[in-house]
Amino acid sequence: MSEYISQVKDLIRPELKKYDLKILPRGKSSFSIMKGGQIFMTIRDTGDNVEISFAGKKYLYDKYYTKPEHLAATIINVLEAQLSPKKEEE
């Protein structure tokens, strides 16, 4: 597995447990985040970039400018926004 992808995976692993998500390795340079047997998100190292596939769209991040901890924070923010219980407005 690429060093970049390995670092991202290690950084997000604690958050995945909160939402009962699993990591599915998909070769040397990518992995998917699984929710209930369905692919929730795929992260793929494409050389100079990292591609995230989520909700039918692809997002491209330049590895030179986006360090693993920054990409991990972005993924965690998406997880929180999509999977945290919504609070009722009063």
N, C-alpha and C positions, 0 to 999 in steps of 0.2 A: 504494500500500500504506500502511496506517496506520503512523504513526511508531512506535507501541508494537510492532507486529508486526515491523516492519523492524529495530528494535533487538534484539528477541529472536532473530530469524533470524541477525543478524550475530554475536551472542554464542555461539550454539550451533554455528555453521558449522564451526569447527575440530574440535569433538568428533564431528560427523557423519562427517568423513573417517576417523576412527579405526575406525569400525564399517561403513565402506563404505555409508553412507546418503546419500540424495539429498533435496533440497528440491524439492517440486512446488508452485508458486504456484497458489492456487485463488481468484482474484479479488483485490479490493483489500484485503480484511480477513482473509484466512486463507491457510494453507499446510499441506501435508501432508509428513510425513517418510516417505520410501519406503525399503523394504528388499526388494531382489530383485523389484521390480515390484509389490509389495504395499504397501498403506498400513499403516504401523506406528503413526502418531500424527497427529492433526490439531489444529492450533492456530488458533483463530478469535477475532477481536476482535468483541465484540457491543455495543460502545459503552462502558458503564461497567465491563464485565467482560471477561475472557478465558476462553474455554472450551477445555479440552483433552479430546479424545476419544481414549481409549486402552483397548485390551483390552475393548471392548464397553461401557465406562462413560464418563460425562462428568463432568469436574471443572470447577468454576467458581471463578475467582479474581477478586477485586475489584481493578481497576487502581489505585485510590487507595492501597490497602495493599500491593499486590504490584507492586513496581517491575520493569522488564524484566530487570534482572540477577538478581533473586530468582526470577522465573519460569524464566529460562534455567538457573539452578542446579538447580531442581526437575526440569526436563526432562533435564538431564545426569545427575542422580542416577538417574532412571528408566532411561536408556540404559545406564548402567553396571551397574545391578542386573539388567537383562534380557538384556544382550548380552555382558557380560564372561565369559570362561571361568570356569566354576565350579572352585574349588580342592577337591581331595579332602581329606577330614578323615582324619587319621592316628590 
